[in-house]
Amino acid sequence: MKILINGEPGESISVLDRGFQYGDGVFETLAVANGQPLLWDRHMRRFFHGAMRLGIQAPAEGLLRREAEQVCRGASRGVLKIMLTRGVSGRGYAPGPEAAPTRTVGLLPWPDYPATYRTDGVNVQFCHTLITRHNILAGLKHLNRLEQILARMELKDGCAEGLMQDETGHVIEGTMTNLFVVSRGTLLTPDLKSSGVTGVMRGLVLERAPALSIDCRVTGIKRENILDADEVFLTNSLIGVWPVRRIDSREYPAGTVTRQIQEVMRDATVAD
Amino acid sequence: MKILINGEPGESISVLDRGFQYGDGVFETLAVANGQPLLWDRHMRRFFHGAMRLGIQAPAEGLLRREAEQVCRGASRGVLKIMLTRGVSGRGYAPGPEAAPTRTVGLLPWPDYPATYRTDGVNVQFCHTLITRHNILAGLKHLNRLEQILARMELKDGCAEGLMQDETGHVIEGTMTNLFVVSRGTLLTPDLKSSGVTGVMRGLVLERAPALSIDCRVTGIKRENILDADEVFLTNSLIGVWPVRRIDSREYPAGTVTRQIQEVMRDATVAD
């Protein structure tokens, strides 16, 4: 583990940092292969957009890139986590004039998911914990993650991921993944205008699917649409594409669309 | 400023603490007068309830009390802030088995609100930032505070507080206060079942109002109900009771009910 805090190697931050006090910041997690973070430009676009939406002054991209290269150097694979908070200020929600942003750039261990998750697929469940709608933070990868944590804590043994619904019954995403379903030959993924995180891998799937002659639509998806679907898969920047083998008692094949998408995303993911 | 981190004087926490990584924790802020935190039992009830809802192992109350007395000793007035996070664990929303909670107990400076806020009242505005509904975290004072921060950042010069509505047009609370309105002799405060923080001072007002022969009701309150109201006031543990003098262009008198409530809350608040 190697972490730079505002450019200096470190392991601790001020207890008064607004990241700790209020979750006042954004983050990115990138897959690292052969010393290089993958999909850098896409992650940076979301990162700078998030910082702008929260009104936090972002560092220059070149600075982040140099720090990322410094921590990733020599790593055959790993996870690059970049965080930006509004920094240290006095108590109270209003940021003080003295607050200067805190950035952390760290290389963390590669998660040890079984290789079979990608080849054979995963078991998934529906979570009871709802994801809120009309969220001003929709789309952003921000530091307020309690809904996802509570949903994640529901997972039964043997379940690799849980799906989160909003109070209208729309399924939005997994706790740490975006959701895709294949229904009568069309690839569908939930609309994230009012909740959720617009995943970098999700964006890339949506861009590349048309070249495979796969019809693709961003839309509202309910639980019954998922249970009726022909194929289901999950994405994020670390896992790439996981076929879903089972949701509760419904079983799915790892179908041809999922395999095509896995194949075309190979350059953007880290091999197991 | 005097802070104990897991019982030891300190100023920094691990960058891997889940409080910093995800806002995974709860907090309390108590007024301190003459070396003593006010309304300790009520704050502790909410604190332990919040920890339980998040599944975080809380420390013994006696230990917190001793630490609180240690940091508050000799302070004529101040703010006691107690935080509890799920502690340090590896990356990912699932808490690792190694996570041991982090507690911080700190004395922070008394906020320098003008004394006229309590005597003459404050100017308030409606915020555009919505507060989400159907929030599994409703009622808790948790560390995911981005909605409140974004709302707070909207405040115009001269506005001491902003009111937050949900997407159905119900006004839930201020960014850092609970809301009361007096309408045809009845005291009303918003229902917090689906959003908001159940303030300790709010609870005490609801308990004490009946003894003053003031009818009291927890209910849905919309913007028009507030603009039609006879009196409006705001509460929290630090400010006590602030009359609202103006919301946008509507002016209010600091009416008799507000004055009665201020008077009966005097023992529970810190004098300016």
Interface residues (C-beta under 8 A of the other chain):
Chain A: I3 I5 G10 E11 S12 I13 S14 V15 L16 D17 R18 G19 F20 Q21 Y22 G23 D24 F27 T29 L54 G55 V79 K81 M83 T85 G90 R91 G92 Y93 A94 P95 T104 G106 L108 P109 P111 T129 L130 T132 R133 H134 N135 I136 L137 H142 L143 N144 R145 L146 E147 Q148 I149 L150 A151 R152 M153 L155 D166 E167 T175 M176
Chain B: I3 I5 G10 E11 S12 I13 S14 V15 L16 D17 G19 F20 Q21 Y22 G23 D24 F27 T29 L54 G55 V79 K81 M83 T85 G90 R91 G92 Y93 A94 P95 T104 G106 L108 P109 P111 T129 L130 T132 R133 H134 N135 I136 L137 H142 L143 N144 R145 L146 E147 Q148 I149 L150 A151 R152 M153 L155 D166 E167 T175 M176
